[in-house]
Amino acid sequence: MTRYSYLGPAGTFTERALLQVPGADAAQRIPVANVGEALRDVTEGRSDAAMIAVENSLEGVVTAAQDALATVPGLRILSEHLVPVSFVLVGAAGQTLEDAQVVVAHPVAYGQCLQWLAAHLPSHQHLPASSNVTAAHDLQPGQVALSTPTITDHVDVSVLATDVIDNPHAVTRFALVGRPGPLPARTGADKTSVIAELPSDAPGVLLEMLEQFATRGVNLSLIQSRPIGDRLGRYRFVLDLDGHVTDERVADALVGLKRFSPRVVFLGSYARADARSTEVHERYGDASFVEARDWLRGLLAGEPEA
């Protein structure tokens, strides 16, 4: 039986993302406490893959996930999944919204509901929780929790408010992460993820890295700096590229990046969750790269130019 690890307990948004994977509903689903544990399950063979949150449309990248992907060897992103996000506010039986003094919430969830909470609970305090489900466990008098819309299927609580979110378009992006193997086939609506370090902090070196993509017509849909941690001022960059590594322009850009960067981590090429096709100018299409290589081969072979 296929085994998947995910941020638990049951009922989290991460489990909702996992259930988008074909066959996951019948697989063994292993709830874990954090991203690091989920990825260790994969590298140490306890799970076939792990579902982790990597980016939120309001809060940006999930730094713990990006740092783990940069430092844990032997991982590949197999697919990505999008989950619309809104929360319910819950309390123990008999609790009312007017009595609430403390909001128990995962920090990311809390950040997405600040305006709503300021309007409805202006003098509340925040108590961090490890997940959107554990937030609803063991609530004390005066405490309410931000949780998932399905929380009442898992915990005996009362719903005090629904559709709690500052932005109704909020979405979280999740990645299914497994061990290296054959890459998913190119679909024409793909994404490639890499992590790269700069060779120095000289003027213009970041521009030089970005030129590896710009000169080949490769769009960056995400670029995020993260500290390497060995000393101040040293950063790695998390990059999402539009396209598949088997696209000529993407492959050529990655070759250029590898020559430039002292360390490149290839995280995978996979289908975009939104299925949006990548638009490519003719001069950056596969045929253009093939034609240019054939031209150079002919020059080296002494063939007359047409």
N, C-alpha and C positions, 0 to 999 in steps of 0.2 A: 504494500500500500504506500502511495506517495505521502510524504510527510512535509508539512509546512509550519514554520514558526512565524509568529506575529505578535505585536504588542497587545497583551491581554489586559484584563480577562475577556471572556466572551462578550460580544456586543460592541466592541470599539469600532471606530471608523476604519481602523486597519483591517479588522476582520471583514468589514463590508467590502473593502478593496480586494481582499483575498478571495472572497466569494465570486468576484468577477472572473477569476481564472477558471477556464474550463476544467471540470472535474474536481474542483477544490471542495465542493459541497460534500463529496463522498470520500475525501481524503482525510488523513489524520491531521488535525489542526492543533498546534502546540502553542499555548499562550506563554509569553515570556515577559520579563519585567522591563527590558530596555533594548535599544538597537544593538548594542554590543553583544548581548546574549543571543539575540536572534541571528546575528552574523556568525558568531562562534558555533552555533548549532549547525550552520551550513558547512563551515570549513572543517569542523571536527566530525562531520558525517551523521549527526543526529537528525538533521533535516535535509530534504532535497533542495529546498529553497526557502527564503524568508521574505515576507512582505514588510517594507519599511516606508514611512513617510519621508519624502525628500524635499518637498516644496509646498508652500501655501501661497495662494494668490494675494493674500493680505500681509502675511508675516514674512514672506520670502523663504529662503532655503532653511531647511532643518539642519542646523549646524552640526548636531551630534551625528546625524546620518552621513553628512558629507565628510566629516573628519574620519568617521569609521571606514568609509569606502576608500579614503586616501591612505589609510594606514594598515588595514587588514588585507593581507595578500590573498590571491587566489579566488577573486570574486568576479562575477559578471552580472550585469543587469539583463534580465531575460525579457522583460516587458514592463510597460508602465500603465497605470490605471488612475482614473480621475474619479473623485467622490465629491459631490456637492456637500457643502457643510452648513448646517444650522444646528442649534442646540435647544434643549429644553431646560428650564429651571425647575428643580425638584426639591422636595423637602420630605421629612418624616411625616407620618400621619398626624394631622392636627396642626402642622406648621402652616403659617400664612406668609404671604409675601411681605406684609406690613411688619411682621415680627423679625424678618431676616436682618442679621447684623454681620454675618460672615458668609462670603461666597467661596466655597471649595471648588477649585477648578484647576485643570491642567494649564500651565502658563500660556501655551499657544492658544488654547480655547479662550482663556481669559482676555488675551490681547485682541481677539476678534470680536469681543462683546463689550468693550470698555464704554462705548457711547451709550449702548442700551442700559448697561448697569448704572452709569452716571445719571441717566434720566430717571430710572425706576428705583435705584437703591443708592442715592447720592453719598451716603455716609458709611457704606459697607467697608469691611476689611477683606483682603484676599488671603486665602490659605491654599498654597499650591498642593496639587495632587499628582500622582504619577501617571494617571490616565483619565480619560473622560468617564470611564465606568467606575474605577475605584473612588472617584470623587463622590459618588452617590452612596458609598458604603458607610455605615456607622455614623450617620449625621447626628450631631448633638443639637439640643435646643438652641434656637437662634441661628443655626447653620442651614444654608441651602447650597445646592450644587448645580453647576453647569454640566450637562451630560448629553448623551446621544438620544435621538428620538425614540429608540427602541429600549431604553433603559428599564422600563417597567416590565419587560419580558424577563429581566434578569435580577432585578432588585425590587424589594417591596417599598416603593416610595410613591409620593403623590406629585403629580405634575402641577406646578404653579404658573408656568408660562411656557408658551411654545414659540417657535420661529425666533429664537433669541440669537441675533446676529446683526452686526453693524452694516454689513454689505451683503445683500441677498444673492450676489453673484459669487460668493466665496467658494473656492474649490481647493481641495488638497490633492497633490500629485503623489502617487505611491509608486515604488519600484519593487518588482519581484526580482530578488537577487539569488543567484545560484552559483555553481562552480563553473569554471571555464569548460567550453565544449563547442560544438558546431554553432555558428552564429545563426540567428533567425534569418530567413531569406529576405532579400530586399523587396519592399512593397511599393516604393515610390512615395510613401508617406512615412519617412523614417527619421530617427534621431540617433546620434552618436554621442556618447558621453566620455570625456577624458578628464584627467587631472594633470596639470603641468606646473613645474616650478621654473622660475626665472633663473638664468645663469648668473645674474648679478643685479645690483641696484643702480647701474649706470643710467644716465639720462637717455630716454628713448627706448629702453629695453622692453618695456611693456608694449609700446607701439610696434616694435619689431616682431613680437609674438603675434599680435593681432594681424599683422600684415601677412602672416602665413596663411590666414584664412581669407582675408579681403582680396588678395591678388589672385585667388583661385575661385572666387565667387561663392564662398561657403559662408552662410549666415550663422551667426552665433545667437541662439535663442536664450542662452543663459551664460553669464560670466560672473563668478562670485569669488572674491578673494578670501582666503582663510589663513591664519597664522600657522607657520610650520611648527613653531614652538621651541626651536633650539636657541633663538635669540630674538630681540626686538628687530622689527623691520624686515623679517623674512616671511614671504607669503607664497602659498601655492594657489592656483586658480582652478576652480571647478568650471568646466566648459561643456555646454550642450550645443552640438552642431546640427543644423538641418541637413539630413542626408545619411546614407548608409556607407560603411567603410568600403564596400565594393563599388561605390560611385567613384569614378576616376578623380573628380575634383576633391572629394573627401580624402581618398587615399593619398593623393599628392600633397594635400595640406598636412596630413599626419606625418608623412615622411619629412616635410619641412620642419614641422614642430619637433620631431625626434632629433633632427640635426641641431636644432636651436636649444632645446631644453635639456638640462642635466638629468631630469627624471620626468617621464611621462607614464601615467597609469591609464591603460585602456580599460574602460568600464563596460563597453559593449555598444552594439548597434541593434536597434529594435524598432518595432512599429510604433508610431505615435499613437497615443490614446485617443486623440481627437480625429485621427485618420485624415488630417489635412495634408494634401499633396504639396511637395516642395516645388516651387516654381524656379526653374533654372534658365538663365539666359543661354542662348545658343552657343556663345563662345566658351561657356563653362560646361557644356554637355559632354558626355563620354566620347562622342564622335570627334569633338574638337581635340581632346587630349590624344586620342589614338592617331588622328591625322598628324598632329605635331610630332609624335614619336616616330611615325613612319617617315616624315620629312627628314628628321635628324638621322635616322638609320640610312636613308638614301644618300645623304651627304657623306656620311662616314664610309659608305660602300663605294663612293665615287660615281653614283648613278647620275645621269644628266637630269637637271630639274625640268619639269614639264612646263 
